[in-house]
């Protein structure tokens, strides 16, 4: 698949891919905010660039916004906060997760806003979200499955970057640990969504009919969850 990379004003780098089977132009945005345009093989690159230019507002609206850095007392998930601690007895940055804190332990001379400290803060934040998810989500899944008469075979907790959860035809449910940053009612929405897939695998009228039996007005929750993204939210 041929690719051309261009730098465009107000957008930055854009990757243009010519695909043999493509019938129309399609814009997609990666988890990191990269912009990609897939276009039919016969379409000139100039037409693709013009197409991108006509969708600048849409692209910028759907990109993950720049987040401020990690800071002391930033909330992580449901029960933790991030703290930076200076320890004069150590020479390297380290991290630790306690009952209610995600700690970044710094030697003298390393400030919390330094590149090194911020890198470790991101690492311990991800570990903390995963820790909380592994502790809380299986219990919530079991509770809702029993309450609504569902059954499943396995649960996995992963760092899903493009979705909140999934369910395959073996009734194996995967949940994103980024769920721990959502309100509980939206976590319930995602879990019930995946449990519904244990009965109706594909989306469609039958799926939404079944889903609404267990969560009335489910599509209203869908609109709410679309305002969130599976990324670290440093505004919490």
DRENNU-164401 format. One record per atom (N, C-alpha, C): residue in one letter; x, y, z. Coordinates in nm, 3 decimals. Example, Ala and Ser with C-alpha at 12.3 -4.5 7.8 and 13.67 -1.06 7.14 Angstrom:
2
> residuo_px_py_pz
> a_1.319_-0.569_0.780 .
> a_1.230_-0.450_0.780 .
> a_1.320_-0.330_0.780 .
> s_1.285_-0.225_0.708 .
> s_1.367_-0.106_0.714 .
> s_1.290_0.003_0.787 .
//
This chain:
236
> residuo_px_py_pz
> x_0.085_-0.119_0.000 .
> x_0.000_0.000_0.000 .
> x_0.089_0.124_0.000 .
> x_0.079_0.206_-0.106 .
> x_0.163_0.324_-0.120 .
> x_0.129_0.427_-0.013 .
> x_0.233_0.494_0.037 .
> x_0.211_0.595_0.141 .
> x_0.291_0.720_0.109 .
> x_0.232_0.834_0.140 .
> x_0.298_0.963_0.125 .
> x_0.273_1.043_0.251 .
> x_0.377_1.102_0.307 .
> x_0.364_1.183_0.428 .
> x_0.383_1.329_0.392 .
> x_0.291_1.414_0.440 .
> x_0.297_1.557_0.412 .
> x_0.273_1.634_0.542 .
> x_0.324_1.755_0.547 .
> x_0.302_1.844_0.661 .
> x_0.203_1.952_0.617 .
> x_0.091_1.962_0.687 .
> x_-0.012_2.058_0.651 .
> x_-0.033_2.160_0.762 .
> x_-0.057_2.285_0.726 .
> x_-0.083_2.389_0.827 .
> x_-0.203_2.352_0.914 .
> x_-0.194_2.383_1.044 .
> x_-0.300_2.362_1.143 .
> x_-0.322_2.214_1.177 .
> x_-0.251_2.123_1.108 .
> x_-0.269_1.980_1.134 .
> x_-0.137_1.912_1.169 .
> x_-0.032_1.945_1.094 .
> x_0.095_1.878_1.111 .
> x_0.110_1.765_1.011 .
> x_0.178_1.659_1.052 .
> x_0.203_1.548_0.960 .
> x_0.078_1.466_0.934 .
> x_0.057_1.436_0.807 .
> x_-0.055_1.352_0.764 .
> x_0.000_1.240_0.676 .
> x_-0.043_1.118_0.701 .
> x_-0.003_1.003_0.620 .
> x_-0.115_0.970_0.522 .
> x_-0.083_0.970_0.393 .
> x_-0.181_0.939_0.289 .
> x_-0.151_0.801_0.232 .
> x_-0.246_0.710_0.246 .
> x_-0.230_0.572_0.201 .
> x_-0.321_0.546_0.080 .
> x_-0.262_0.499_-0.029 .
> x_-0.342_0.457_-0.144 .
> x_-0.370_0.308_-0.133 .
> x_-0.499_0.275_-0.131 .
> x_-0.540_0.136_-0.112 .
> x_-0.618_0.088_-0.232 .
> x_-0.581_-0.027_-0.282 .
> x_-0.641_-0.080_-0.405 .
> x_-0.792_-0.099_-0.393 .
> x_-0.838_-0.151_-0.282 .
> x_-0.981_-0.181_-0.268 .
> x_-1.066_-0.066_-0.217 .
> x_-1.004_0.047_-0.186 .
> x_-1.079_0.161_-0.131 .
> x_-1.167_0.224_-0.239 .
> x_-1.290_0.258_-0.201 .
> x_-1.383_0.320_-0.295 .
> x_-1.404_0.468_-0.267 .
> x_-1.362_0.513_-0.151 .
> x_-1.378_0.654_-0.116 .
> x_-1.267_0.693_-0.019 .
> x_-1.255_0.823_0.008 .
> x_-1.153_0.870_0.101 .
> x_-1.205_0.862_0.244 .
> x_-1.116_0.822_0.335 .
> x_-1.156_0.805_0.475 .
> x_-1.045_0.855_0.567 .
> x_-1.081_0.939_0.663 .
> x_-0.985_0.993_0.761 .
> x_-0.994_0.911_0.889 .
> x_-0.879_0.879_0.946 .
> x_-0.876_0.814_1.078 .
> x_-0.769_0.881_1.162 .
> x_-0.788_0.875_1.294 .
> x_-0.696_0.938_1.387 .
> x_-0.648_0.833_1.486 .
> x_-0.517_0.821_1.501 .
> x_-0.460_0.721_1.590 .
> x_-0.477_0.761_1.735 .
> x_-0.449_0.666_1.825 .
> x_-0.456_0.692_1.969 .
> x_-0.367_0.809_2.009 .
> x_-0.252_0.825_1.940 .
> x_-0.160_0.933_1.973 .
> x_-0.194_1.064_1.903 .
> x_-0.298_1.066_1.819 .
> x_-0.339_1.188_1.752 .
> x_-0.289_1.200_1.609 .
> x_-0.222_1.096_1.558 .
> x_-0.175_1.100_1.420 .
> x_-0.290_1.093_1.321 .
> x_-0.276_1.163_1.209 .
> x_-0.384_1.170_1.109 .
> x_-0.346_1.085_0.988 .
> x_-0.441_1.004_0.946 .
> x_-0.419_0.914_0.831 .
> x_-0.537_0.927_0.736 .
> x_-0.506_0.935_0.608 .
> x_-0.610_0.938_0.505 .
> x_-0.591_0.818_0.412 .
> x_-0.693_0.736_0.404 .
> x_-0.694_0.625_0.308 .
> x_-0.772_0.670_0.185 .
> x_-0.714_0.652_0.067 .
> x_-0.782_0.695_-0.055 .
> x_-0.767_0.590_-0.164 .
> x_-0.861_0.587_-0.259 .
> x_-0.853_0.492_-0.369 .
> x_-0.722_0.508_-0.445 .
> x_-0.674_0.398_-0.501 .
> x_-0.544_0.398_-0.568 .
> x_-0.538_0.497_-0.683 .
> x_-0.651_0.521_-0.747 .
> x_-0.654_0.608_-0.864 .
> x_-0.665_0.757_-0.829 .
> x_-0.688_0.789_-0.701 .
> x_-0.709_0.928_-0.660 .
> x_-0.576_1.002_-0.646 .
> x_-0.561_1.121_-0.704 .
> x_-0.437_1.198_-0.689 .
> x_-0.415_1.239_-0.544 .
> x_-0.287_1.245_-0.505 .
> x_-0.256_1.289_-0.369 .
> x_-0.309_1.432_-0.345 .
> x_-0.307_1.513_-0.448 .
> x_-0.354_1.652_-0.434 .
> x_-0.501_1.656_-0.392 .
> x_-0.580_1.561_-0.445 .
> x_-0.722_1.555_-0.407 .
> x_-0.735_1.513_-0.260 .
> x_-0.647_1.423_-0.217 .
> x_-0.649_1.381_-0.077 .
> x_-0.612_1.495_0.016 .
> x_-0.512_1.573_-0.022 .
> x_-0.470_1.688_0.060 .
> x_-0.583_1.790_0.069 .
> x_-0.652_1.812_-0.041 .
> x_-0.765_1.906_-0.040 .
> x_-0.877_1.854_0.050 .
> x_-0.899_1.723_0.047 .
> x_-1.001_1.661_0.131 .
> x_-0.968_1.680_0.279 .
> x_-0.842_1.658_0.314 .
> x_-0.798_1.680_0.452 .
> x_-0.821_1.825_0.492 .
> x_-0.784_1.918_0.402 .
> x_-0.799_2.061_0.431 .
> x_-0.943_2.102_0.458 .
> x_-1.036_2.032_0.395 .
> x_-1.178_2.066_0.414 .
> x_-1.236_2.005_0.542 .
> x_-1.155_1.924_0.611 .
> x_-1.203_1.859_0.734 .
> x_-1.117_1.894_0.855 .
> x_-1.051_2.009_0.851 .
> x_-0.962_2.049_0.961 .
> x_-1.037_2.058_1.094 .
> x_-1.155_2.118_1.093 .
> x_-1.231_2.133_1.217 .
> x_-1.267_1.998_1.277 .
> x_-1.309_1.905_1.191 .
> x_-1.345_1.770_1.239 .
> x_-1.223_1.700_1.297 .
> x_-1.110_1.710_1.230 .
> x_-0.987_1.644_1.277 .
> x_-0.946_1.697_1.414 .
> x_-0.943_1.827_1.428 .
> x_-0.899_1.886_1.555 .
> x_-0.998_1.857_1.668 .
> x_-1.125_1.844_1.634 .
> x_-1.226_1.814_1.736 .
> x_-1.214_1.671_1.787 .
> x_-1.163_1.580_1.702 .
> x_-1.156_1.440_1.740 .
> x_-1.017_1.396_1.786 .
> x_-0.921_1.485_1.779 .
> x_-0.789_1.452_1.830 .
> x_-0.790_1.456_1.983 .
> x_-0.705_1.372_2.044 .
> x_-0.689_1.377_2.190 .
> x_-0.625_1.510_2.224 .
> x_-0.688_1.592_2.309 .
> x_-0.631_1.722_2.342 .
> x_-0.500_1.709_2.419 .
> x_-0.414_1.810_2.406 .
> x_-0.291_1.813_2.484 .
> x_-0.328_1.822_2.632 .
> x_-0.268_1.735_2.712 .
> x_-0.298_1.733_2.854 .
> x_-0.187_1.801_2.932 .
> x_-0.218_1.865_3.045 .
> x_-0.113_1.918_3.129 .
> x_-0.031_1.805_3.188 .
> x_0.084_1.835_3.246 .
> x_0.170_1.732_3.300 .
> x_0.113_1.667_3.426 .
> x_0.183_1.563_3.472 .
> x_0.144_1.495_3.595 .
> x_0.184_1.581_3.714 .
> x_0.095_1.594_3.810 .
> x_0.122_1.681_3.924 .
> x_0.079_1.614_4.054 .
> x_0.136_1.660_4.164 .
> x_0.104_1.606_4.296 .
> x_-0.045_1.622_4.326 .
> x_-0.101_1.519_4.383 .
> x_-0.243_1.510_4.421 .
> x_-0.337_1.487_4.303 .
> x_-0.282_1.462_4.184 .
> x_-0.366_1.422_4.071 .
> x_-0.437_1.291_4.106 .
> x_-0.566_1.287_4.085 .
> x_-0.642_1.166_4.118 .
> x_-0.620_1.059_4.013 .
> x_-0.602_0.936_4.059 .
> x_-0.585_0.822_3.969 .
> x_-0.693_0.720_3.999 .
> x_-0.777_0.693_3.904 .
> x_-0.881_0.592_3.924 .
> x_-0.975_0.626_4.037 .
> x_-1.012_0.526_4.114 .
> x_-1.113_0.542_4.217 .
> x_-1.058_0.569_4.357 .
> x_-0.932_0.529_4.383 .
> x_-0.888_0.534_4.522 .
> x_-0.746_0.587_4.541 .
> x_-0.680_0.628_4.435 .
> x_-0.540_0.668_4.447 .
> x_-0.517_0.813_4.406 .
> x_-0.409_0.868_4.455 .
> x_-0.362_0.997_4.408 .
> x_-0.212_0.989_4.382 .
> x_-0.164_1.071_4.292 .
> x_-0.023_1.074_4.257 .
> x_0.051_1.169_4.350 .
> x_0.164_1.125_4.403 .
> x_0.246_1.212_4.487 .
> x_0.392_1.200_4.445 .
> x_0.463_1.311_4.448 .
> x_0.607_1.313_4.426 .
> x_0.676_1.330_4.561 .
> x_0.773_1.247_4.590 .
> x_0.844_1.249_4.718 .
> x_0.994_1.257_4.690 .
> x_1.063_1.347_4.757 .
> x_1.209_1.356_4.745 .
> x_1.274_1.276_4.857 .
> x_1.365_1.188_4.818 .
> x_1.438_1.104_4.915 .
> x_1.587_1.126_4.894 .
> x_1.655_1.192_4.986 .
> x_1.797_1.222_4.969 .
> x_1.888_1.100_4.974 .
> x_1.833_0.983_5.010 .
> x_1.917_0.863_5.022 .
> x_1.923_0.782_4.893 .
> x_1.848_0.821_4.790 .
> x_1.848_0.744_4.666 .
> x_1.915_0.821_4.554 .
> x_1.957_0.748_4.451 .
> x_2.025_0.810_4.337 .
> x_1.945_0.800_4.208 .
> x_1.844_0.714_4.205 .
> x_1.763_0.696_4.085 .
> x_1.614_0.714_4.119 .
> x_1.538_0.758_4.020 .
> x_1.393_0.770_4.037 .
> x_1.331_0.631_4.052 .
> x_1.236_0.617_4.142 .
> x_1.165_0.491_4.158 .
> x_1.018_0.518_4.182 .
> x_0.937_0.414_4.179 .
> x_0.793_0.430_4.199 .
> x_0.743_0.323_4.296 .
> x_0.628_0.353_4.355 .
> x_0.567_0.258_4.447 .
> x_0.418_0.284_4.454 .
> x_0.339_0.178_4.459 .
> x_0.194_0.190_4.475 .
> x_0.157_0.144_4.615 .
> x_0.090_0.230_4.691 .
> x_0.043_0.195_4.824 .
> x_-0.109_0.181_4.820 .
> x_-0.170_0.172_4.937 .
> x_-0.315_0.153_4.943 .
> x_-0.391_0.266_4.875 .
> x_-0.342_0.390_4.886 .
> x_-0.414_0.502_4.827 .
> x_-0.324_0.604_4.757 .
> x_-0.197_0.569_4.734 .
> x_-0.107_0.661_4.666 .
> x_-0.027_0.590_4.558 .
> x_0.000_0.663_4.451 .
> x_0.096_0.621_4.349 .
> x_0.214_0.716_4.364 .
> x_0.326_0.664_4.413 .
> x_0.438_0.749_4.451 .
> x_0.548_0.748_4.346 .
> x_0.599_0.869_4.318 .
> x_0.720_0.884_4.238 .
> x_0.826_0.937_4.334 .
> x_0.927_0.856_4.359 .
> x_1.029_0.890_4.459 .
> x_1.153_0.943_4.387 .
> x_1.189_1.067_4.418 .
> x_1.293_1.138_4.344 .
> x_1.418_1.161_4.427 .
> x_1.535_1.145_4.366 .
> x_1.658_1.186_4.435 .
> x_1.671_1.338_4.433 .
> x_1.757_1.391_4.515 .
> x_1.780_1.535_4.518 .
> x_1.831_1.581_4.380 .
> x_1.774_1.691_4.332 .
> x_1.816_1.745_4.203 .
> x_1.721_1.712_4.089 .
> x_1.631_1.618_4.110 .
> x_1.532_1.584_4.008 .
> x_1.398_1.645_4.049 .
> x_1.346_1.734_3.968 .
> x_1.220_1.802_3.999 .
> x_1.101_1.727_3.940 .
> x_0.983_1.741_4.001 .
> x_0.863_1.670_3.950 .
> x_0.830_1.700_3.803 .
> x_0.863_1.822_3.756 .
> x_0.827_1.856_3.619 .
> x_0.936_1.819_3.519 .
> x_1.042_1.751_3.563 .
> x_1.149_1.709_3.473 .
> x_1.101_1.595_3.383 .
> x_1.167_1.576_3.272 .
> x_1.128_1.471_3.178 .
> x_1.133_1.334_3.243 .
> x_1.237_1.310_3.323 .
> x_1.252_1.180_3.389 .
> x_1.139_1.154_3.488 .
> x_1.108_1.253_3.572 .
> x_1.003_1.237_3.672 .
> x_0.867_1.217_3.605 .
> x_0.841_1.291_3.499 .
> x_0.713_1.278_3.429 .
> x_0.699_1.141_3.363 .
> x_0.808_1.089_3.312 .
> x_0.805_0.955_3.251 .
> x_0.768_0.850_3.355 .
> x_0.829_0.859_3.473 .
> x_0.798_0.763_3.579 .
> x_0.656_0.784_3.632 .
> x_0.610_0.909_3.632 .
> x_0.474_0.936_3.677 .
> x_0.372_0.870_3.584 .
> x_0.399_0.875_3.455 .
> x_0.309_0.810_3.360 .
> x_0.309_0.659_3.382 .
> x_0.428_0.603_3.402 .
> x_0.439_0.459_3.422 .
> x_0.362_0.413_3.546 .
> x_0.380_0.484_3.658 .
> x_0.312_0.441_3.780 .
> x_0.162_0.467_3.772 .
> x_0.121_0.567_3.696 .
> x_-0.022_0.592_3.676 .
> x_-0.086_0.476_3.601 .
> x_-0.022_0.430_3.496 .
> x_-0.075_0.316_3.420 .
> x_-0.080_0.190_3.507 .
> x_0.026_0.168_3.585 .
> x_0.028_0.052_3.675 .
> x_-0.084_0.060_3.778 .
> x_-0.110_0.180_3.827 .
> x_-0.214_0.198_3.928 .
> x_-0.353_0.172_3.870 .
> x_-0.377_0.224_3.750 .
> x_-0.506_0.199_3.685 .
> x_-0.527_0.050_3.663 .
> x_-0.422_-0.019_3.621 .
> x_-0.431_-0.164_3.600 .
> x_-0.456_-0.236_3.732 .
> x_-0.386_-0.194_3.836 .
> x_-0.403_-0.254_3.969 .
> x_-0.548_-0.239_4.017 .
> x_-0.601_-0.117_4.006 .
> x_-0.739_-0.095_4.050 .
> x_-0.838_-0.176_3.965 .
> x_-0.814_-0.177_3.834 .
> x_-0.905_-0.250_3.745 .
> x_-0.907_-0.399_3.777 .
> x_-0.791_-0.455_3.804 .
> x_-0.785_-0.598_3.836 .
> x_-0.852_-0.630_3.970 .
> x_-0.851_-0.531_4.060 .
> x_-0.915_-0.550_4.189 .
> x_-1.067_-0.534_4.182 .
> x_-1.113_-0.438_4.104 .
> x_-1.254_-0.397_4.109 .
> x_-1.341_-0.448_3.994 .
> x_-1.287_-0.453_3.874 .
> x_-1.373_-0.486_3.760 .
> x_-1.423_-0.631_3.759 .
> x_-1.342_-0.731_3.794 .
> x_-1.398_-0.867_3.800 .
> x_-1.515_-0.879_3.899 .
> x_-1.504_-0.810_4.013 .
> x_-1.613_-0.813_4.111 .
> x_-1.739_-0.748_4.055 .
> x_-1.721_-0.634_3.987 .
> x_-1.836_-0.565_3.928 .
> x_-1.897_-0.650_3.817 .
> x_-1.814_-0.714_3.737 .
> x_-1.863_-0.801_3.629 .
> x_-1.945_-0.917_3.686 .
> x_-1.893_-0.981_3.788 .
> x_-1.967_-1.092_3.852 .
> x_-2.101_-1.045_3.908 .
> x_-2.099_-0.930_3.973 .
> x_-2.222_-0.876_4.033 .
> x_-2.328_-0.851_3.927 .
> x_-2.290_-0.783_3.818 .
> x_-2.387_-0.751_3.715 .
> x_-2.431_-0.875_3.637 .
> x_-2.340_-0.969_3.616 .
> x_-2.377_-1.093_3.548 .
> x_-2.481_-1.170_3.629 .
> x_-2.459_-1.181_3.759 .
> x_-2.555_-1.252_3.845 .
> x_-2.688_-1.178_3.852 .
> x_-2.682_-1.045_3.862 .
> x_-2.802_-0.965_3.877 .
> x_-2.891_-0.972_3.753 .
> x_-2.828_-0.980_3.634 .
> x_-2.904_-0.974_3.509 .
> x_-2.912_-1.108_3.437 .
> x_-2.862_-1.215_3.498 .
> x_-2.877_-1.348_3.440 .
> x_-2.786_-1.376_3.321 .
> x_-2.667_-1.319_3.321 .
> x_-2.570_-1.346_3.215 .
> x_-2.466_-1.447_3.264 .
> x_-2.398_-1.511_3.169 .
> x_-2.284_-1.595_3.201 .
> x_-2.170_-1.563_3.104 .
> x_-2.050_-1.578_3.152 .
> x_-1.933_-1.557_3.066 .
> x_-1.826_-1.656_3.108 .
> x_-1.722_-1.671_3.025 .
> x_-1.621_-1.774_3.051 .
> x_-1.489_-1.720_3.106 .
> x_-1.457_-1.596_3.074 .
> x_-1.326_-1.544_3.116 .
> x_-1.327_-1.392_3.112 .
> x_-1.247_-1.330_3.198 .
> x_-1.230_-1.186_3.192 .
> x_-1.080_-1.155_3.184 .
> x_-1.046_-1.060_3.099 .
> x_-0.909_-1.011_3.088 .
> x_-0.911_-0.859_3.104 .
> x_-0.809_-0.806_3.170 .
> x_-0.792_-0.662_3.188 .
> x_-0.672_-0.619_3.105 .
> x_-0.692_-0.526_3.013 .
> x_-0.583_-0.483_2.926 .
> x_-0.584_-0.332_2.908 .
> x_-0.477_-0.282_2.849 .
> x_-0.468_-0.141_2.814 .
> x_-0.525_-0.122_2.674 .
> x_-0.655_-0.129_2.662 .
> x_-0.719_-0.108_2.533 .
> x_-0.716_0.041_2.499 .
> x_-0.671_0.074_2.379 .
> x_-0.651_0.214_2.343 .
> x_-0.758_0.269_2.249 .
> x_-0.838_0.181_2.190 .
> x_-0.938_0.229_2.095 .
> x_-1.081_0.191_2.134 .
> x_-1.097_0.117_2.241 .
> x_-1.230_0.077_2.287 .
> x_-1.227_0.055_2.437 .
> x_-1.344_0.045_2.497 .
> x_-1.354_0.026_2.642 .
> x_-1.362_-0.122_2.678 .
> x_-1.408_-0.204_2.587 .
> x_-1.419_-0.346_2.615 .
> x_-1.452_-0.424_2.490 .
> x_-1.449_-0.556_2.502 .
> x_-1.484_-0.642_2.389 .
> x_-1.532_-0.777_2.443 .
> x_-1.602_-0.850_2.358 .
> x_-1.648_-0.985_2.392 .
> x_-1.644_-1.069_2.265 .
> x_-1.585_-1.188_2.272 .
> x_-1.580_-1.273_2.153 .
> x_-1.685_-1.383_2.161 .
> x_-1.687_-1.467_2.058 .
> x_-1.793_-1.570_2.052 .
> x_-1.770_-1.685_2.150 .
> x_-1.658_-1.682_2.225 .
> x_-1.635_-1.780_2.331 .
> x_-1.675_-1.723_2.468 .
> x_-1.743_-1.610_2.466 .
> x_-1.787_-1.542_2.588 .
> x_-1.670_-1.500_2.677 .
> x_-1.560_-1.464_2.611 .
> x_-1.444_-1.411_2.681 .
> x_-1.450_-1.259_2.675 .
> x_-1.456_-1.195_2.789 .
> x_-1.471_-1.049_2.797 .
> x_-1.338_-0.984_2.833 .
> x_-1.305_-0.880_2.757 .
> x_-1.185_-0.801_2.784 .
> x_-1.228_-0.659_2.819 .
> x_-1.174_-0.605_2.928 .
> x_-1.208_-0.470_2.971 .
> x_-1.082_-0.385_2.978 .
> x_-1.095_-0.259_2.939 .
> x_-0.983_-0.165_2.944 .
> x_-0.963_-0.113_3.085 .
> x_-0.837_-0.106_3.130 .
> x_-0.817_-0.052_3.265 .
> x_-0.839_0.099_3.270 .
> x_-0.852_0.164_3.154 .
> x_-0.887_0.307_3.154 .
> x_-1.030_0.329_3.204 .
> x_-1.108_0.223_3.214 .
> x_-1.243_0.233_3.269 .
> x_-1.243_0.293_3.409 .
> x_-1.134_0.274_3.482 .
> x_-1.130_0.321_3.620 .
> x_-1.139_0.473_3.630 .
> x_-1.125_0.544_3.519 .
> x_-1.136_0.690_3.520 .
> x_-1.278_0.737_3.488 .
> x_-1.368_0.644_3.455 .
> x_-1.505_0.681_3.421 .
> x_-1.593_0.679_3.545 .
> x_-1.705_0.753_3.541 .
> x_-1.805_0.740_3.649 .
> x_-1.857_0.596_3.654 .
> x_-1.899_0.553_3.772 .
> x_-1.942_0.414_3.788 .
> x_-2.059_0.378_3.696 .
> x_-2.149_0.472_3.671 .
> x_-2.263_0.438_3.586 .
> x_-2.220_0.406_3.443 .
> x_-2.110_0.469_3.398 .
> x_-2.060_0.439_3.264 .
> x_-1.979_0.309_3.263 .
> x_-1.913_0.279_3.374 .
> x_-1.846_0.149_3.385 .
> x_-1.951_0.038_3.376 .
> x_-2.062_0.056_3.448 .
> x_-2.172_-0.040_3.441 .
> x_-2.224_-0.053_3.299 .
> x_-2.233_0.060_3.228 .
> x_-2.279_0.058_3.089 .
> x_-2.189_-0.031_3.005 .
> x_-2.058_-0.012_3.016 .
> x_-1.963_-0.089_2.935 .
> x_-1.972_-0.238_2.969 .
> x_-1.977_-0.269_3.098 .
> x_-1.982_-0.410_3.138 .
> x_-2.111_-0.476_3.090 .
> x_-2.225_-0.408_3.106 .
> x_-2.351_-0.464_3.058 .
> x_-2.353_-0.476_2.906 .
> x_-2.287_-0.381_2.840 .
> x_-2.274_-0.387_2.694 .
> x_-2.204_-0.518_2.654 .
> x_-2.091_-0.546_2.719 .
> x_-2.016_-0.667_2.683 .
> x_-2.090_-0.793_2.727 .
> x_-2.159_-0.789_2.840 .
> x_-2.238_-0.905_2.882 .
> x_-2.351_-0.932_2.783 .
> x_-2.409_-0.826_2.728 .
> x_-2.514_-0.846_2.628 .
> x_-2.460_-0.918_2.506 .
> x_-2.333_-0.893_2.474 .
> x_-2.272_-0.962_2.360 .
> x_-2.258_-1.112_2.383 .
> x_-2.267_-1.157_2.508 .
> x_-2.264_-1.301_2.531 .
> x_-2.391_-1.369_2.482 .
> x_-2.496_-1.288_2.462 .
> x_-2.621_-1.340_2.406 .
> x_-2.639_-1.302_2.260 .
> x_-2.605_-1.178_2.227 .
> x_-2.618_-1.127_2.089 .
> x_-2.483_-1.068_2.052 .
> x_-2.408_-1.138_1.968 .
> x_-2.270_-1.097_1.944 .
> x_-2.260_-0.971_1.859 .
> x_-2.338_-0.964_1.754 .
> x_-2.327_-0.851_1.661 .
> x_-2.419_-0.736_1.702 .
> x_-2.374_-0.613_1.674 .
> x_-2.460_-0.498_1.698 .
> x_-2.575_-0.498_1.596 .
> x_-2.686_-0.447_1.636 .
> x_-2.803_-0.444_1.550 .
> x_-2.928_-0.431_1.634 .
> x_-3.045_-0.431_1.574 .
> x_-3.171_-0.415_1.650 .
> x_-3.188_-0.517_1.762 .
> x_-3.150_-0.644_1.736 .
> x_-3.166_-0.747_1.839 .
> x_-3.074_-0.720_1.959 .
> x_-2.954_-0.672_1.928 .
> x_-2.860_-0.641_2.037 .
> x_-2.917_-0.530_2.125 .
> x_-2.961_-0.420_2.061 .
> x_-3.008_-0.306_2.140 .
> x_-3.139_-0.338_2.211 .
> x_-3.220_-0.426_2.154 .
> x_-3.343_-0.469_2.222 .
> x_-3.308_-0.545_2.350 .
> x_-3.210_-0.636_2.340 .
> x_-3.167_-0.712_2.457 .
> x_-3.098_-0.621_2.560 .
> x_-3.012_-0.531_2.511 .
> x_-2.940_-0.440_2.600 .
> x_-3.035_-0.354_2.680 .
> x_-3.138_-0.303_2.615 .
> x_-3.234_-0.215_2.682 .
> x_-3.317_-0.287_2.788 .
> x_-3.324_-0.419_2.779 .
> x_-3.393_-0.495_2.885 .
> x_-3.319_-0.481_3.018 .
> x_-3.187_-0.468_3.008 .
> x_-3.103_-0.465_3.127 .
> x_-3.060_-0.324_3.165 .
> x_-3.058_-0.235_3.066 .
> x_-3.021_-0.096_3.091 .
> x_-3.111_-0.008_3.005 .
> x_-3.227_0.031_3.059 .
> x_-3.318_0.116_2.981 .
> x_-3.248_0.243_2.933 .
> x_-3.282_0.283_2.811 .
> x_-3.225_0.403_2.751 .
> x_-3.073_0.392_2.738 .
> x_-3.027_0.274_2.696 .
> x_-2.884_0.247_2.687 .
> x_-2.814_0.344_2.591 .
> x_-2.880_0.385_2.485 .
> x_-2.816_0.472_2.386 .
> x_-2.785_0.610_2.443 .
> x_-2.858_0.651_2.546 .
> x_-2.827_0.779_2.611 .
> x_-2.692_0.769_2.682 .
> x_-2.665_0.652_2.742 .
> x_-2.535_0.631_2.805 .
> x_-2.425_0.625_2.699 .
> x_-2.458_0.571_2.583 .
> x_-2.361_0.565_2.474 .
> x_-2.315_0.706_2.436 .
> x_-2.407_0.800_2.432 .
> x_-2.371_0.939_2.399 .
> x_-2.278_0.997_2.505 .
> x_-2.305_0.964_2.630 .
> x_-2.220_1.013_2.739 .
> x_-2.078_0.959_2.728 .
> x_-2.066_0.830_2.704 .
> x_-1.933_0.769_2.703 .
> x_-1.851_0.814_2.583 .
> x_-1.918_0.858_2.478 .
> x_-1.846_0.908_2.361 .
> x_-1.772_1.039_2.389 .
> x_-1.800_1.102_2.503 .
> x_-1.729_1.225_2.539 .
> x_-1.598_1.195_2.612 .
> x_-1.572_1.067_2.640 .
> x_-1.448_1.025_2.706 .
> x_-1.360_0.951_2.607 .
> x_-1.230_0.943_2.638 .
> x_-1.136_0.868_2.556 .
> x_-1.050_0.779_2.646 .
> x_-1.011_0.661_2.597 .
> x_-0.927_0.571_2.676 .
> x_-0.781_0.616_2.678 .
> x_-0.756_0.722_2.753 .
> x_-0.621_0.777_2.772 .
> x_-0.608_0.817_2.919 .
> x_-0.486_0.847_2.962 .
> x_-0.468_0.900_3.098 .
> x_-0.526_1.041_3.103 .
> x_-0.614_1.064_3.197 .
> x_-0.673_1.196_3.214 .
> x_-0.602_1.267_3.328 .
> x_-0.510_1.358_3.295 .
> x_-0.434_1.429_3.399 .
> x_-0.510_1.549_3.453 .
> x_-0.636_1.567_3.411 .
> x_-0.716_1.678_3.464 .
> x_-0.793_1.636_3.590 .
> x_-0.788_1.508_3.623 .
> x_-0.863_1.460_3.739 .
> x_-0.799_1.507_3.869 .
//
